[in-house]
Amino acid sequence: MDVVDKLASRVEGDADVKRPLHALVCFSETETGKRLGILAAHFTLSRIDKSSITFLQLLRPLEPDQREEEPGTMSSDVYQNRLFTSLIEKRDKSRVTIRAFVKRSDDWLSEILNLSKEQECNMVLLGIGCHRLNPGLCQKYFRLKSDPTRSEHHVLAQFQPSDAHILSNISSFMDRNPVASGLLMDQGLGNLGKLFVPILCPSDLQVIPYILFRFAEKEPIELMVWDAIGILTSDTKAQKLYQSIVKRIEGRVMQWDSNRKIDRTFIQRQDLVIMGASGWTKLLTSGLPWIDALPSVLVLKDNLL
């Protein structure tokens, strides 16, 4: 069964997306944790059974002369801020379990994978602020990796140690996490009114059902789909899948005119770009002139596909 068949069976049956969601929300900075928590709350809205959201703030180990408390450590406002609680209260709040952990470690990838397994999570969301991970840094990394003659060690040696550490761990996180993964590159995500979804390879279609069940049926969003590979017109099954989704959120889905160029002004008007992991890699190696103007980006990888 190919990607389109698998996605169609999910949309038609709704069974997979209505199973309880047990999300692990991972971050270092409090503000990013808040924004990622709001995305996780959106994701739980479609679930008819009991769901859970586990917050994990990852901090560096204390230096010998440091005190345990330090500014920026997660407080209850990460998971009790107004936007998060208002979203949870849209459904029966008592049916959503909220947990919170703070861990200090240099090996944050192991911390994420271990806690995800311990809490039996079926989705892991990782948020990183734009000053630590941005499209330009990712673009350089994937362009270097696109040369098969370069080893991973050689690629990472082209970056500052702190940047190399983040890039290596992000790559391992997306590859090794056994459940659905989401990476948020946070540019100060605020409203979720305008979503931009580029489709640069068939697996990017996985993003459409996520948006349908997590956002569009519950929130007044505008969704712009950029079908860069023409799959929605050339593939009958993909076209049927797309049309079934458009009917469910009629009037709020638009498709970018392939005869027009996407410019920086349009990109800067978007609140969030949502992409599949393979499409994200292709976008970064494409050389498009507006990549540095991207707003917050959520990269999704569903390991069931």
N, C-alpha and C positions, 0 to 999 in steps of 0.2 A: 504493500500500500504506500503510495507516494504522499508527499507533504500535503497536497491539496485534498486528497481523499481523507487523510487523518483529521484535518481541520474541519472539513465538511461534516464528518461524523460527530465531531464535538458540538458544532453549532446546531445541527439538527436534533441531537439528543439532549443537549444541555447537561448531561449527566456529569461529565468531567468537571465543568466549571461550577457545578453546584455542590460538589463535595466540600466538606469543611476546609477552609484555608488556614494553615498554620504557618504564618509568616515570621521570619527572623529579619529584623531591621538592624543593620550594622552601620556604625558611623563613629567618628571621633569628635567632631564639633557639634555642639548642642543645636545650633540653628539648622544645620544639615539634617540632624536627627528629627527635628520637628517636621521639616518638609518631606522627608522620606516616610515619616509616620503617617502623614496625610495621604500619601500615595497608597500606603498599605491599608489605610482605612477605606479608601475607595475600592480596593481589591476585595475587601471582605463583604461589601454591600450585596454582592450577587449570591452569597452563600446562604442556603436555607437551613443549614445545620450549624452547630456550634463551631466557631472559629477562634483562633488565638493570634495575638501579635506579641512577639517577644522582642524587646529592645535590648541591643547590646552596644554599649559604648566602649570603644577600644582606645586605651590610653597607653602611653609609653611607661615603662617601669620607672619608679621613683629613683632619683639620685640619692646617694647616701645621706645628704644633708637636707633633702626635701621633706616637707610635712605631707601627711596623707591628703588633707584637703588642699585643693588648688582651684583657681578660677576656671570655669568652663566644664567642670564635672557635671554629668547629667543630674538634673533635678526633676521633680515631678512635672514641671511645665512642659517637658518634652512630650509626655503622653497624656497631659491634662490641659494642653492649650485649647483655646476655644474652637478652632477649626477642626482639630482632631476629635474632640468630644462631641461636637455637633454632628459630625459624620457618623460616628459610632451610634449616637442616639437615634439616627434615622431608622435603625433596626433595633431589635431588643438588645439593649446594652448588656444585660445580664448574660447574654449568650456569647459575648466576646470576652475571652480571658486576656488580660494584659499583664505581662511580666516585664521586669527590667533588671539588667545586669550591667555592672561596670567591671571590666577586666583590664589589667595592665600586662602587656606582653609585647615583645618584639616580633613574636611569631603569630601575628593576628590571623593569618590564614588558617592555622591549626585551631585557633580559638573559635573561629566561625564554623568550621566543619564539624568540630566536636560538639558545640552547643546545638547546631542544627540537628545532628543525629540524636542528641540527648533529648531535645524537645520534640522530636519526630516532626520536624518542619517539612513542608512540601514546597516552600518557596523561600529564597533568601535574597534580600535586597541590601545592596551595599551602596552607601552614599559617600562621595568625596567632594570637597569644596574645589572650586575652579582654580584657586591659587596653588593647589597641590596636584590636580590632574585636569588638564584642559585639552580641547581638540587638537591644538597645535602640537602638544607633547605626544599625544596618541598618534598623530599623523606622522611625525618623524619616526616613531617606533615601528609602525606598520610598514612604512616605506622601506626602512632598513631590513625588516624581516621578509619583505617580498623577494629579496635576493637570496636564492637557495644556497649560494656559496658562503653566506655569512652564518656563523654559529650564533646561538642565543647569547653566549658569553661575549662575543665580539659586538653584537648589537647593543647589549646593555653597557658595554664599556664606553659607548659614545655619549653617555648621559652622566650627569652628576649623580653621586651615590644615592642621595635621597630620592631622586627621580627614578633611578634604575630599580630601587627597592620597591617603589609603588608599582611601576610597570610590570615587574616580574610577578609580584603578588596578584595583581589584577588579572594577568594572563592565566596564572595558575588557578585563580578562583573561578574564572569562566570555564576552564577546561576540566577541573577536578570536582567541582560541586555536582553531586549526583542528582539534585532536584532542580526545578526551574530557578533561573538566576536573573537578577536585575541589577544593573550598574547605573546609578544616577550620578552624572557629572553636574553638580549643582552650581548654577550661575545666579543664585538668589531666586529660586523658583517661587513665584507668587500665585497668580491666578492660573486656573486650568481651563481657560475659555477657548484658546486656540491651540489645537494639536496638529502637528505636521508629521505625516507618516510616509517616508520614502520607501519604495519597494525596488531594491536593486538586485535581488535574487529571489527565487521561489520561496525559500524558507522565511523571508521577511513577511510573508502572508500570515505567519503565526501571530503577528502583532494585532491584526484586525479583530479577531475574536476577543483578545484581551481588552481592547478598547471598548468593544460592544458591551461586554458583560461587566466591566469594571467602572467605566465612565459614562458612556453615551446614553444608556437607558436610565441613568439616574441623575445626570447633570446636564445643564444647558451648554454643551460644548459645540464648537465648530471643528470639523475634522477635514483636513485637506490631505488627500492621498496623491502622492507623486509616483505614478507607475512608470518608472524609468526604463523597464525592460519590456513593457507592453504585454505583460502576462494576462492582464484583465480583459484584453481584447483577443489575444491569440490562443488562449487556453480556455476551452469551453467550461471545464469544471471550475476553474478559478473565477471565471466570469459569473457563473451561477452562484458560487459561494459569496462573492462580493455583492451581487444583487440581493441575495437573501438578507444580508446585513444592512444594506442601504434601506430596504423596506422597513426594517425595524426601527431605524432612527431617521425616518424620511425628513428631508429638508435640512439636515445638519451635516451631510457628507458631500464633499465636493471633490472633483478629480482635476488635478492640474493639467492644463492644456499643454500637451507635449510639444506644440509648435512655439511655445513661449519659453524664454530663458528665465530661470529663477535668479532673482537678484538679491542683494544684501538687504534692501529695504523690506522685502517680503519676509525674509528670514528673521530679521530683527523684530517683526511684529508678532512672531509666534511665541507662545508661552513655553511649550515643551515639544521637543522632537522625540518620537518613539520609533526605535528601529530594532530589527533583528541583529544578532551578533555578526553574522556573515555580511549583511548589508553595510553595517558600520565599518567593517574593514575595507570593503570596496569603496565606500564614500571617502574614507580618509586617503586612499591611494589614488583617487580620481583626479586630484589637482583642481577641483572646482574653487573659484575665487572667493566664495562666501563661507567657507568652512570656519574661518576664524570669527565669523559673526554669529555662529550658532548660539541659541539660548541654552537653557538646561537640556540635557540629553539623557533619555532613559534607554539603555541598551538591554534587550531581553533575549534570553536563550532558554528555550523549553526543551529539556533533554528527552521528552517523550516523542519528539518528532525525529 
